[in-house]
Amino acid sequence: MGRVGSVDELILMAREAAAWRRFVLDAARPSPDAYLAECCT
């Protein structure tokens, strides 16, 4: 079986998933812009 990724990559993926849940899925008014500001800056 191949390598999935480094620990650093997994931390980033978890951070992006948490931001997606917070700003898009669980938000009363979804804000993709807030998601991008959180995970991509």
FIMAR-222226 format. One record per residue: y, x negated, z negated of N, C-alpha, C in turn; residue number from 1. Coordinates in steps of 0.1 Angstrom, whole numbers. Atoms other than C-alpha are relative to their C-alpha. Example, Ala and Ser with C-alpha at 12.3 -4.5 7.8 and 13.67 -1.06 7.14 Angstrom:
<pts>
{n.py: -12 | n.px: -9 | n.pz: 0 | ca.py: -45 | ca.px: -123 | ca.pz: -78 | c.py: 12 | c.px: -9 | c.pz: 0 | nr: 1}
{n.py: -11 | n.px: 9 | n.pz: 0 | ca.py: -11 | ca.px: -137 | ca.pz: -71 | c.py: 11 | c.px: 8 | c.pz: -8 | nr: 2}
</pts>
This chain:
<pts>
{n.py: -12 | n.px: -8 | n.pz: 0 | ca.py: 0 | ca.px: 0 | ca.pz: 0 | c.py: 12 | c.px: -9 | c.pz: 0 | nr: 1}
{n.py: -12 | n.px: 8 | n.pz: -1 | ca.py: 35 | ca.px: -13 | ca.pz: 9 | c.py: 9 | c.px: 1 | c.pz: -12 | nr: 2}
{n.py: -10 | n.px: 1 | n.pz: 11 | ca.py: 63 | ca.px: -21 | ca.pz: -14 | c.py: 10 | c.px: 12 | c.pz: 2 | nr: 3}
{n.py: -9 | n.px: -11 | n.pz: -1 | ca.py: 86 | ca.px: 9 | ca.pz: -22 | c.py: 14 | c.px: -4 | c.pz: 0 | nr: 4}
{n.py: -13 | n.px: 5 | n.pz: 1 | ca.py: 117 | ca.px: -9 | ca.pz: -32 | c.py: 2 | c.px: -7 | c.pz: -13 | nr: 5}
{n.py: -3 | n.px: 7 | n.pz: 12 | ca.py: 134 | ca.px: -29 | ca.pz: -59 | c.py: 5 | c.px: 9 | c.pz: -11 | nr: 6}
{n.py: -5 | n.px: -8 | n.pz: 11 | ca.py: 144 | ca.px: -17 | ca.pz: -93 | c.py: 15 | c.px: 4 | c.pz: 2 | nr: 7}
{n.py: -14 | n.px: -3 | n.pz: -3 | ca.py: 180 | ca.px: -19 | ca.pz: -82 | c.py: 2 | c.px: 12 | c.pz: 9 | nr: 8}
{n.py: -1 | n.px: -11 | n.pz: -9 | ca.py: 174 | ca.px: 4 | ca.pz: -53 | c.py: -4 | c.px: 13 | c.pz: -7 | nr: 9}
{n.py: 4 | n.px: -12 | n.pz: 7 | ca.py: 156 | ca.px: 29 | ca.pz: -76 | c.py: 11 | c.px: 5 | c.pz: -9 | nr: 10}
{n.py: -11 | n.px: -4 | n.pz: 8 | ca.py: 186 | ca.px: 29 | ca.pz: -99 | c.py: 10 | c.px: 7 | c.pz: 8 | nr: 11}
{n.py: -10 | n.px: -6 | n.pz: -9 | ca.py: 209 | ca.px: 37 | ca.pz: -70 | c.py: -5 | c.px: 14 | c.pz: 5 | nr: 12}
{n.py: 6 | n.px: -13 | n.pz: -4 | ca.py: 186 | ca.px: 65 | ca.pz: -58 | c.py: 1 | c.px: 10 | c.pz: -11 | nr: 13}
{n.py: -1 | n.px: -10 | n.pz: 11 | ca.py: 185 | ca.px: 81 | ca.pz: -92 | c.py: 15 | c.px: 4 | c.pz: -3 | nr: 14}
{n.py: -14 | n.px: -3 | n.pz: 2 | ca.py: 223 | ca.px: 79 | ca.pz: -95 | c.py: 5 | c.px: 10 | c.pz: 11 | nr: 15}
{n.py: -3 | n.px: -9 | n.pz: -11 | ca.py: 227 | ca.px: 95 | ca.pz: -61 | c.py: -6 | c.px: 14 | c.pz: -2 | nr: 16}
{n.py: 7 | n.px: -13 | n.pz: 3 | ca.py: 202 | ca.px: 123 | ca.pz: -70 | c.py: 7 | c.px: 7 | c.pz: -11 | nr: 17}
{n.py: -7 | n.px: -6 | n.pz: 11 | ca.py: 220 | ca.px: 130 | ca.pz: -103 | c.py: 14 | c.px: 5 | c.pz: 5 | nr: 18}
{n.py: -13 | n.px: -4 | n.pz: -5 | ca.py: 254 | ca.px: 132 | ca.pz: -85 | c.py: -2 | c.px: 12 | c.pz: 9 | nr: 19}
{n.py: 3 | n.px: -12 | n.pz: -9 | ca.py: 239 | ca.px: 156 | ca.pz: -58 | c.py: -2 | c.px: 12 | c.pz: -8 | nr: 20}
{n.py: 2 | n.px: -12 | n.pz: 8 | ca.py: 226 | ca.px: 179 | ca.pz: -85 | c.py: 13 | c.px: 5 | c.pz: -7 | nr: 21}
{n.py: -12 | n.px: -3 | n.pz: 8 | ca.py: 258 | ca.px: 178 | ca.pz: -105 | c.py: 11 | c.px: 6 | c.pz: 9 | nr: 22}
{n.py: -11 | n.px: -4 | n.pz: -9 | ca.py: 283 | ca.px: 183 | ca.pz: -76 | c.py: -3 | c.px: 10 | c.pz: 11 | nr: 23}
{n.py: 4 | n.px: -8 | n.pz: -12 | ca.py: 263 | ca.px: 202 | ca.pz: -50 | c.py: -9 | c.px: 12 | c.pz: -5 | nr: 24}
{n.py: 10 | n.px: -11 | n.pz: 3 | ca.py: 233 | ca.px: 221 | ca.pz: -64 | c.py: 4 | c.px: 8 | c.pz: -12 | nr: 25}
{n.py: -2 | n.px: -7 | n.pz: 13 | ca.py: 244 | ca.px: 230 | ca.pz: -100 | c.py: 15 | c.px: 5 | c.pz: -1 | nr: 26}
{n.py: -14 | n.px: -4 | n.pz: 0 | ca.py: 281 | ca.px: 235 | ca.pz: -92 | c.py: 3 | c.px: 14 | c.pz: 4 | nr: 27}
{n.py: -4 | n.px: -14 | n.pz: -4 | ca.py: 298 | ca.px: 269 | ca.pz: -91 | c.py: 6 | c.px: 0 | c.pz: 14 | nr: 28}
{n.py: -5 | n.px: 2 | n.pz: -13 | ca.py: 317 | ca.px: 256 | ca.pz: -61 | c.py: -4 | c.px: -14 | c.pz: 5 | nr: 29}
{n.py: 5 | n.px: 13 | n.pz: -4 | ca.py: 297 | ca.px: 228 | ca.pz: -44 | c.py: 11 | c.px: -8 | c.pz: 7 | nr: 30}
{n.py: -10 | n.px: 9 | n.pz: -5 | ca.py: 318 | ca.px: 198 | ca.pz: -35 | c.py: -6 | c.px: -13 | c.pz: 5 | nr: 31}
{n.py: 5 | n.px: 12 | n.pz: -6 | ca.py: 303 | ca.px: 173 | ca.pz: -11 | c.py: 9 | c.px: -12 | c.pz: -2 | nr: 32}
{n.py: -10 | n.px: 11 | n.pz: 2 | ca.py: 335 | ca.px: 153 | ca.pz: -14 | c.py: -1 | c.px: -7 | c.pz: -14 | nr: 33}
{n.py: 1 | n.px: 5 | n.pz: 13 | ca.py: 331 | ca.px: 149 | ca.pz: -51 | c.py: -13 | c.px: -9 | c.pz: -1 | nr: 34}
{n.py: 12 | n.px: 7 | n.pz: -1 | ca.py: 295 | ca.px: 138 | ca.pz: -45 | c.py: 2 | c.px: -14 | c.pz: 6 | nr: 35}
{n.py: -3 | n.px: 12 | n.pz: -7 | ca.py: 306 | ca.px: 112 | ca.pz: -20 | c.py: 8 | c.px: -10 | c.pz: -9 | nr: 36}
{n.py: -9 | n.px: 8 | n.pz: 9 | ca.py: 333 | ca.px: 99 | ca.pz: -44 | c.py: -8 | c.px: -6 | c.pz: -11 | nr: 37}
{n.py: 8 | n.px: 4 | n.pz: 11 | ca.py: 307 | ca.px: 96 | ca.pz: -72 | c.py: -10 | c.px: -11 | c.pz: 4 | nr: 38}
{n.py: 11 | n.px: 9 | n.pz: -3 | ca.py: 279 | ca.px: 79 | ca.pz: -54 | c.py: 3 | c.px: -11 | c.pz: 10 | nr: 39}
{n.py: -3 | n.px: 9 | n.pz: -11 | ca.py: 296 | ca.px: 60 | ca.pz: -26 | c.py: 12 | c.px: -9 | c.pz: -2 | nr: 40}
{n.py: -11 | n.px: 9 | n.pz: 3 | ca.py: 324 | ca.px: 42 | ca.pz: -43 | c.py: -3 | c.px: -10 | c.pz: -11 | nr: 41}
</pts>
